[in-house]
Amino acid sequence: MTRIKKMIQYWLRANLFLFFLVLMFFVNYRDWVEKGYIGVVMIVSMSELLIIILSIVSALTFRTPPPRKRISLSDWPIGLLVLAMFYVLTQYVVIKGENLPPNPSFLIAFLLLINSVIALFSLLFPTAIVYIHDGNVHAQEKTFSNSLFKYLALFMNGVNAEAQRTLLRLPFVFHRLLAVIVFVLLFLIAGSIGFIFE
């Protein structure tokens, strides 16, 4: 019963995050093409497939993954600063480039693309990627630079680190197989965002 509860909690948490991302797409609904709704359905379907896979794995315990600690957001103004930095950077790219989705949709695509690239490295060094992520997010010293790296890690590797931590419960072969699926799905989700606005 505890495993089913774990699985449901994971599924609910992940779907809450997905709901927030989908709301961000609806900010730009006036810029969608006629087939934009199909793109949103594709993104939600692929995301839901990824969430279901990770939810099922979260209930399994073949190996002990690195422990998950609660993330302190007491330094949230620095998080807003990092988000604003990403927004300005991506806004510059959107203005200079042609046929790019407007922000915040492009910002989401950009961050998911970075997560997918790190997911590719996670095929070789999954535990190291999780520990590097945790080292940045849970630094002992509360300095400006540590807080900056914390939010950089959360935005650029948060989705992938959560997926890898969950997959580390599995034996080596199954972990690598599902890690490839995580990489492919993250890459396809990031790429599908452009389909909404083409």
Buried (B, 14 or more C-beta within 10 A) or exposed (E): EEEEEBBEEBBEBBBEBBEEBBEEBEEBEEEBEEEBEBBBEBBBEBBBEBBBBBBBBBBBEEEEBBEEEEEEEEBEEBBEBBBEBBBEEBBEBBEEEEEBBBBBBBBBBBBBBBBBBBBBBBBEEBEEBBEBBBBBBBBEEEEEEBBBBBBBBBBBBBBBBBBBBBBBBBEEEBBBEBBEBBBBBBBBBBBBBBBBBE
